[in-house]
Amino acid sequence: MQENTKRLPSSANKLHLDIAARISEHGPITVAEYMSHAAEAYYRTQEPFGVKGDFTTSPEISQMFGEMIGAWLVDLWMQMGKPDSVKLVELGPGKGTLAADIMRTISAWPDFKTATTLHLVETSPRLKELQAATLKGYSAGWYDSFSEVPEGICFVVANEFFDALPVHQFKKVEAGWQERCVGYDAEKDGFFFTTAPLDINITGMMPDEFMNAPAGSIFEISPDSLSVIEQVSDRVARHGGAALFLDYGHAQPGLGDTLQAVSKHKYADALEDPGARDITAHVDFATLKTVAEQSVAVSGPVTQGQFLIALGIEARAHKLGESANDKQREDIMSALCRLIAPKEMGRLFKVMALTPKESIIKTAGFTPAGAEADDEVSDD
């Protein structure tokens, strides 16, 4: 069932040609496979971050973001009795800005800094070079997957990591649920969405109430995300520590197509020019929480605005403004607004933390006024 066809420029890139050849020979590929190919090429060849890139993440907006997370980690370390060996692990470190801000913040606590070793999970050789330059002066180790990080107490941080992991999409048609796929139209030299009969049983993969959804409904699931959350949860449960995830997504289960592409800070078509633009999907925090709760305690999700405000980012902004000139002060307050305002990143972005089940650790930032630590937030 073809949905549409997206015509590409005649100068289609190599990945476009490779995917087209793969589809022409073997038939449509899943949305997850398309995302995986596009992401691998994108982070290998493009400049994703900052004004000259395609998007700006919270650490690039202001140092205050990393400072708040650094302070959050210091608080946990103290509650844990100040262990003398802790692994700080960042998943998908981007340019290394967040890790640098965290390390600079914890330097105010020499014993914590001495106890901390930095471990970065990154698959892109190009981004590893950027991270090494940003983190010059800090000793760090790089790994292709979290499973390669040495065992031990760990603090895991992931900001805008899960959104880039591939999702499978299922579409409800008159005949029932089918997998949404990407096909190729040779005459138009373009890709299009289509569906194919399921080769797996999706019962149990989606909430029961979604099984009878109306035709046209779309359900998404990310097996790669579930695998990562299982690995991190297991490590925290066995060795102690904590994990903090910050990303855009929904706190309750839902239906809908959240696949999106961004190029030069504007929304773009995900089926055009694969590998040259960032393709993501909203994070399903509800499912991640359900999986994690099998082995660890989960705090949140709460909104990023709630989390940062509870940690004191407003006071930090005003403190920075005291020694700033008028232009710098304006920039500080503008950055604060972007990070916490509901119409900016403050509401769409969610925050969730993992700690050992039997731990007495209190996760700061997850108890905004009038809410319990495990309250979920509305997506409205």
C-alpha positions in Angstrom: 0.0 0.0 0.0 2.0 3.0 -1.3 1.5 6.2 0.6 3.5 8.7 -1.4 6.7 9.1 -3.3 9.4 11.7 -2.6 11.3 12.8 -5.6 15.0 13.4 -5.0 17.4 15.8 -6.8 19.2 14.2 -9.7 22.4 14.4 -7.7 21.2 11.7 -5.3 23.8 10.7 -2.7 25.6 7.4 -2.5 23.4 6.1 0.3 20.3 6.9 -1.7 21.7 4.8 -4.5 22.6 2.0 -2.1 19.2 1.9 -0.4 17.4 2.1 -3.8 19.5 -0.9 -5.1 18.8 -2.9 -1.9 15.0 -2.3 -2.2 14.9 -2.9 -5.9 16.6 -6.3 -5.4 14.9 -7.5 -2.1 11.8 -5.4 -1.7 10.9 -2.7 0.8 12.9 -2.3 4.0 11.6 -1.5 7.5 11.6 2.1 8.8 14.1 0.9 11.4 16.5 -0.3 8.8 16.1 2.9 6.8 16.8 5.0 10.0 19.8 2.8 10.8 21.5 3.3 7.4 20.7 7.0 7.4 22.0 7.6 11.0 25.3 5.7 10.3 26.0 7.8 7.3 24.8 11.0 8.9 27.0 10.9 11.9 30.0 9.8 9.9 29.9 12.6 7.3 27.8 15.6 8.6 28.3 18.4 11.1 25.2 17.9 13.3 25.6 20.3 16.1 25.5 24.1 16.6 24.6 27.1 14.5 26.4 25.8 11.5 24.9 22.3 11.9 21.4 20.9 11.8 20.3 21.2 15.5 21.4 22.5 18.9 21.3 20.4 22.0 20.8 21.6 25.6 24.6 21.5 26.5 25.3 23.7 23.5 22.7 26.2 24.6 24.2 26.9 28.0 26.8 25.7 30.4 24.1 25.8 33.1 22.6 22.5 31.7 25.8 20.5 32.3 26.3 22.3 35.7 22.9 21.2 36.9 23.6 17.5 35.9 27.1 17.7 37.5 25.6 19.0 40.8 23.0 16.2 40.6 25.7 13.6 40.3 27.7 15.2 43.2 24.6 14.9 45.4 24.2 11.2 44.5 27.9 10.5 45.1 27.6 12.0 48.6 24.4 10.0 49.4 26.3 6.8 48.4 29.0 7.5 51.0 31.5 9.0 48.6 32.8 5.8 46.9 36.4 6.1 45.7 35.8 4.7 42.3 33.0 5.8 40.0 32.6 5.5 36.2 31.0 8.5 34.5 29.5 7.1 31.3 27.9 9.3 28.6 25.9 7.6 25.8 26.2 9.6 22.6 28.4 12.4 23.8 27.9 14.7 20.8 30.8 17.2 20.7 31.7 16.4 24.3 30.3 19.6 25.7 28.1 18.0 28.3 30.9 15.8 29.6 33.3 18.7 29.8 30.8 20.8 31.7 30.1 18.0 34.1 33.8 17.3 34.7 34.4 21.1 35.3 31.5 21.2 37.8 32.6 18.2 39.8 36.2 19.6 40.0 34.9 21.7 42.9 34.8 18.5 44.8 38.4 17.1 44.5 37.6 13.8 46.1 34.8 13.1 43.6 36.9 14.3 40.6 39.7 11.9 41.8 37.3 9.0 42.1 35.7 9.6 38.7 36.9 8.1 35.4 35.3 9.2 32.1 33.8 6.6 29.7 32.2 7.7 26.4 30.0 5.4 24.2 30.3 6.6 20.6 30.4 4.8 17.3 31.3 7.7 15.0 35.1 8.1 14.4 34.5 11.7 13.4 32.6 12.6 16.6 35.2 10.8 18.7 37.8 13.3 17.3 35.5 16.2 18.2 35.0 14.9 21.7 38.7 14.4 22.2 39.3 18.0 21.3 36.6 19.3 23.6 37.8 17.1 26.4 41.5 17.9 26.0 43.0 17.7 29.5 40.7 15.0 30.7 41.5 11.3 30.5 38.7 9.4 28.8 38.0 6.0 27.2 35.8 5.4 24.2 33.6 2.4 23.5 31.3 1.4 20.6 28.6 0.1 23.0 27.7 0.3 26.7 28.3 -3.4 27.1 32.1 -2.7 26.6 32.3 -0.3 29.5 34.2 -1.9 32.4 32.1 -3.2 35.3 31.7 -1.2 38.5 29.8 1.7 40.1 28.6 3.9 37.3 26.8 7.2 36.7 25.2 7.0 33.2 24.1 10.1 31.4 22.3 10.2 28.1 21.0 13.4 26.6 19.2 13.2 23.2 20.5 9.6 22.7 17.4 7.4 22.5 15.7 9.7 20.0 18.3 8.8 17.3 17.9 5.0 17.8 15.8 3.2 15.1 12.1 2.6 15.5 9.9 0.0 13.9 6.5 1.4 12.9 3.3 -0.6 12.6 0.3 0.7 10.7 -3.3 -0.4 11.1 -4.9 -1.1 7.7 -8.2 -2.7 6.9 -6.7 -6.2 7.1 -5.1 -5.5 10.5 -1.7 -4.3 11.7 1.2 -4.4 9.2 4.8 -3.2 9.3 5.4 0.2 7.8 8.2 0.1 5.3 10.1 2.2 2.9 9.8 1.4 -0.8 11.5 2.8 -3.9 9.9 4.1 -7.1 12.5 3.7 -9.9 10.6 6.0 -12.4 10.5 8.9 -10.0 13.8 8.0 -8.3 12.2 8.5 -4.9 11.3 6.6 -1.7 7.8 6.2 -0.4 6.1 4.7 2.7 4.3 1.4 2.2 3.2 -1.5 4.4 4.0 -5.2 4.5 2.5 -8.2 6.3 3.9 -8.8 9.7 6.6 -11.5 10.1 6.4 -11.3 13.9 3.6 -11.5 16.5 3.2 -8.0 17.9 0.8 -9.1 20.7 2.4 -8.0 23.9 4.5 -5.4 22.1 1.8 -2.8 22.3 -0.9 -2.0 24.9 -4.0 -4.2 24.5 -6.2 -1.1 24.0 -4.2 -0.3 20.8 -4.9 -3.6 19.1 -8.3 -2.4 17.9 -7.2 1.1 16.9 -8.8 2.6 13.8 -7.3 2.1 10.3 -4.5 4.6 9.7 -3.1 4.4 13.2 0.6 4.1 13.7 2.4 2.5 16.6 6.2 2.7 17.2 8.6 0.6 19.2 12.4 0.8 19.4 14.1 -2.6 20.2 17.5 -0.9 20.3 16.3 1.4 23.0 14.8 -1.5 25.0 18.2 -3.3 24.8 20.1 -0.3 26.0 17.7 0.3 28.9 18.0 -3.3 29.9 21.8 -3.2 29.9 22.0 0.0 31.9 19.4 -1.1 34.4 21.2 -4.4 34.9 24.5 -2.6 35.5 23.0 -0.2 38.0 21.2 -3.0 39.8 24.3 -5.1 40.1 27.0 -2.5 40.8 25.1 0.5 42.1 25.2 4.1 40.9 22.5 5.8 38.8 21.4 6.7 35.3 19.9 9.9 34.0 18.1 10.1 30.6 17.0 13.4 29.0 15.2 13.4 25.7 12.1 14.6 23.9 9.2 12.2 23.9 6.0 11.1 25.6 5.4 10.0 29.2 2.4 7.9 28.5 1.9 5.2 25.8 0.4 6.6 22.6 -0.3 6.1 18.9 1.1 8.3 16.1 3.9 8.9 13.6 6.7 10.8 15.3 9.4 10.2 12.7 11.0 13.5 11.8 14.0 14.9 10.0 15.9 18.1 10.6 18.3 20.0 8.3 19.8 23.4 9.0 17.5 23.8 12.0 14.4 23.3 10.0 12.1 20.3 9.6 12.8 18.3 6.5 11.5 15.2 4.7 12.8 12.0 6.2 12.6 10.2 2.8 14.8 12.8 1.0 18.6 12.7 0.9 19.1 10.0 3.5 22.4 10.4 5.4 22.4 14.2 4.9 19.9 15.1 7.6 19.1 14.0 11.2 16.3 11.5 11.5 14.8 10.8 14.9 11.6 9.7 16.6 10.1 10.6 19.9 11.2 8.5 22.9 8.6 6.3 24.5 9.4 6.9 28.2 6.5 4.8 29.3 7.8 1.7 27.8 11.4 2.4 28.9 10.2 2.9 32.4 8.2 -0.4 32.4 11.3 -2.3 31.2 13.7 -0.6 33.7 11.4 -1.2 36.7 11.9 -4.9 36.4 15.4 -4.4 37.9 15.8 -0.9 39.3 13.8 2.0 40.9 12.7 4.6 38.4 12.2 8.3 39.1 10.1 10.3 36.7 9.7 11.0 33.9 9.2 14.7 34.7 9.6 17.5 32.3 13.0 19.0 31.7 11.7 22.3 32.9 10.5 20.8 36.2 13.8 19.0 36.7 16.1 21.9 36.0 14.0 24.4 38.1 14.0 21.9 41.0 17.8 21.7 40.8 18.1 25.5 41.0 18.9 26.6 37.4 17.1 29.9 37.9 19.3 30.8 40.8 22.3 29.8 38.8 21.3 32.0 35.9 20.9 35.0 38.2 24.2 34.3 39.8 25.9 34.2 36.4 24.1 37.4 35.5 25.6 39.3 38.4 29.0 39.6 36.8 27.8 39.8 33.2 27.3 42.8 31.0 23.8 43.6 29.5 24.3 41.6 26.4 25.7 38.6 28.3 22.9 38.8 30.8 20.3 38.8 28.0 22.0 35.7 26.5 21.9 33.9 29.8 18.2 34.6 30.3 17.4 33.6 26.7 19.2 30.3 27.2 17.4 29.7 30.5 14.1 30.3 28.7 15.0 27.8 25.9 15.9 25.1 28.5 12.9 25.4 30.8 10.0 27.3 29.1 7.0 25.0 28.3 6.8 26.3 24.7 10.6 25.7 24.2 12.3 22.6 25.5 10.9 22.7 29.0 7.8 20.5 28.4 8.5 18.3 25.4 11.8 17.1 26.8 11.4 14.6 29.7 13.9 13.4 32.3 14.0 9.9 34.0 16.5 8.4 36.5 17.4 4.9 37.5 18.8 3.9 40.9 19.1 0.5 42.7 15.8 -0.8 44.1 17.1 -1.2 47.7 18.9 2.1 47.7 18.1 5.0 50.1 19.2 7.5 47.4 16.8 10.4 46.9 16.9 11.6 43.3 16.8 15.4 43.4 14.9 17.1 40.7 12.0 14.6 40.6 9.9 16.0 43.4 8.5 19.3 42.0 6.0 21.1 44.3 2.8 19.0 44.6 4.2 15.9 42.9 5.5 12.6 44.1 8.8 11.2 43.0 7.3 8.7 40.6 4.6 10.9 39.2 4.3 10.8 35.4 3.7 14.0 33.5 1.0 14.7 31.0 2.0 15.1 27.3 -0.7 17.7 26.7 
